Amino acid sequence: MISYSQESNAVYITLSGEEVKRTRVIDDDRIVDYDAEGEVVGVELLGASFGIDLTDLPERDRLESELRFLRLPA
């Protein structure tokens, strides 16, 4: 599931329904949430309309696939 907030210019891509147990800030625009086993639960991408950098993100192929539907620059 993917959600986009035009107001905050942010995308959140949910990759599992597990509870978030840990959050890792990659940089100012990319945040990854993990479950208790270390699997990716979701990814938050800020400044989405300016382009999204998927470099070095876990589950990159799944993220890219989800973003195609929003037609945001990746």
FENRA-V514529 format. One record per residue. N is the residue number from 0. PHI is phi in whole degrees, -180 to 180 (999 if undefined). PSI is psi in radians with two decimals (* if undefined). D_CENTER is the distance of its C-alpha to the mean C-alpha in Angstrom with 2 decimals. Layout:
BEGIN
n->[N | N]
phi->[PHI | PHI]
psi->[PSI | PSI]
d_center->[D_CENTER | D_CENTER]
END
This chain:
BEGIN
n->[0 | 1 | 2 | 3 | 4 | 5 | 6 | 7 | 8 | 9 | 10 | 11 | 12 | 13 | 14 | 15 | 16 | 17 | 18 | 19 | 20 | 21 | 22 | 23 | 24 | 25 | 26 | 27 | 28 | 29 | 30 | 31 | 32 | 33 | 34 | 35 | 36 | 37 | 38 | 39 | 40 | 41 | 42 | 43 | 44 | 45 | 46 | 47 | 48 | 49 | 50 | 51 | 52 | 53 | 54 | 55 | 56 | 57 | 58 | 59 | 60 | 61 | 62 | 63 | 64 | 65 | 66 | 67 | 68 | 69 | 70 | 71 | 72 | 73]
phi->[999 | -131 | -132 | -128 | -107 | -65 | -60 | -98 | 55 | -130 | -117 | -123 | -110 | -88 | -109 | -155 | -94 | -70 | -75 | -73 | -115 | -151 | -124 | -120 | -87 | -77 | -161 | -62 | -115 | -138 | -133 | -119 | -103 | -124 | -90 | -64 | -91 | 88 | -86 | -71 | -94 | -171 | -134 | -106 | -123 | -95 | 66 | -57 | -72 | -90 | 118 | -119 | -98 | -95 | -55 | 65 | -89 | -68 | 61 | -54 | -62 | -66 | -63 | -61 | -61 | -64 | -69 | -57 | -71 | -86 | 58 | -96 | -66 | -127]
psi->[2.51 | 2.44 | 2.50 | 2.25 | 1.94 | -0.63 | -0.79 | -0.05 | 0.80 | 2.57 | 2.40 | 2.17 | 2.01 | 2.19 | -0.25 | 2.86 | 0.14 | 2.77 | 2.41 | 2.22 | -0.35 | 2.50 | 2.37 | 2.13 | 2.01 | -0.86 | -2.92 | -0.38 | -0.05 | 2.20 | 2.33 | 2.29 | 2.43 | 2.70 | -3.04 | -0.46 | -0.01 | 0.19 | 2.58 | 2.22 | -0.72 | 2.92 | 2.30 | 2.29 | 2.01 | 2.72 | 0.60 | -0.67 | -0.22 | -0.08 | 2.55 | 2.24 | 1.95 | 0.02 | 2.28 | 0.26 | 2.49 | 2.64 | 0.61 | -0.77 | -0.73 | -0.70 | -0.81 | -0.73 | -0.79 | -0.69 | -0.43 | -0.60 | -0.43 | -0.32 | 0.70 | 2.64 | 2.29 | *]
d_center->[10.46 | 8.54 | 9.66 | 10.41 | 12.70 | 15.16 | 16.86 | 14.19 | 12.59 | 9.05 | 6.40 | 4.96 | 4.60 | 7.33 | 8.76 | 11.88 | 14.19 | 15.12 | 15.54 | 13.41 | 15.93 | 14.37 | 11.72 | 11.48 | 11.17 | 10.88 | 12.31 | 12.79 | 9.71 | 6.98 | 6.80 | 6.55 | 8.60 | 11.49 | 14.49 | 18.11 | 18.44 | 15.61 | 13.50 | 9.71 | 9.30 | 5.66 | 2.50 | 3.71 | 4.98 | 8.70 | 11.62 | 10.07 | 13.65 | 14.80 | 12.82 | 9.55 | 10.23 | 8.83 | 11.87 | 12.08 | 8.61 | 9.43 | 9.45 | 9.33 | 11.66 | 9.94 | 6.80 | 9.67 | 11.65 | 9.55 | 9.32 | 13.07 | 13.93 | 12.87 | 14.81 | 12.87 | 13.77 | 11.77]
END
